[in-house]
Structure formats: structure tokens, C-alpha cells
């Protein structure tokens, strides 16, 4: 487990905001629906789910994306483990994760199972194999040997956390994407889209969630 956890301020007593990046961890409107729109639909999930499917993520945060994907995996009738690897520089304390995830009662069954085992690092269930790799993704991703079928690019806002959106890191994302794999993110920032294109993705702008006009979808060419 990390020696230092993310420092937070709470908005409306339920939405965690990173003190370091001054950015909320999920949508102020509906974080669960935003996750479904951006990361599931953005990667054409659950339609693409198949045994051995591997999701990778930049920014584990509260674990909301994981639980949303895991619940969709089980709802789709998958009985083998979903593989989920996340890269997180500032892990959240388990008690803070529990407080944040309480805002999504629909996910409570998966939330309870997850938090009953989560101590950081990795944990395994019959239908989920999770690994969270702690540290700066610019340093940890190059040494990862996996290849993802879908990427959730969910760092804090590019304007506030540009380190997680640079061209070199987008190239690493591409290098660790299976043929025909995809990536999705809530941001439509030009430099992020260009970085994905230069890294070998075919990039498209799509309607965003809520007040966000656009988001980005990418397919490994």
C-alpha cells in the first residue's frame, strides 16, 4: 500500500476533489452515467466483451470505472475474470473510496465485494483480476508487459494534469494496446487527440456527457 494517499476536499460532502489538481474525481452531475457514456460506450462495451478481455486505465481514483466495468461484465453473463490494470500515482485511502462510492447505490454489491478485499496493489475474484500499479505512469507503463483491449484515459483535466496526457505517454498507451484495441477519454483537447493520432490511433470526436460538448474515441490502426 502507498505510504501517502491522495489529499482530498469534499464537495457537497460526497464528491471528492483532489487538493493537488483542484479537480473532482467524477462528474458533478452523475459520475456513474458519465463513466458508462465515456468509458463503456466510448470503447463499445459491453458488446466487445469476451473471455480474457483486458481493460487498462490511467487514473484509478475512486475505483468507479472499475466497478462500472465489472458490473457490466457480470451483467453481460461473463463468468471468466475480467482483467483490469490501472496506473495510479496518488492512490486514494480505502475509507475515502468507500465514502465516495456510497454516492452510487446501484453499484453497492460490487462496491462491497471490492472493498472487502482491497488493500492496494492487486486483488482477485472469480470474475475480476485487478492490478493497480502505483507510481508515475510515465515511469511505470513502459515496463508493463501487458496489452489492453480497451483503455480508459481518466487522468485529471489536461489543463491541470498535463503530465498524464503527453505525446510520449500516449505512445506508450498505443504500444500497450492489442491490435484493434480502443481508447476513450472525456477530454477533446487538441493536443491529446494529436498525441493519440501520432501514436497510431484513428481518432474521432464524439458527443460528450452532460455539459461537455465532445469527448474522444480512438481505435488502434
Beta strands, then each sheet from edge to edge (+ up, - down):
strand 1: 8-11
strand 2: 15-18
strand 3: 23-24
strand 4: 54-58
strand 5: 82-88
strand 6: 122-125
strand 7: 128-134
strand 8: 148-153
strand 9: 177-185
strand 10: 201-207
strand 11: 214-220
sheet 1: 1+ 2- 3+
sheet 2: 6+ 7- 5- 4- 8- 9- 11+ 10-
end
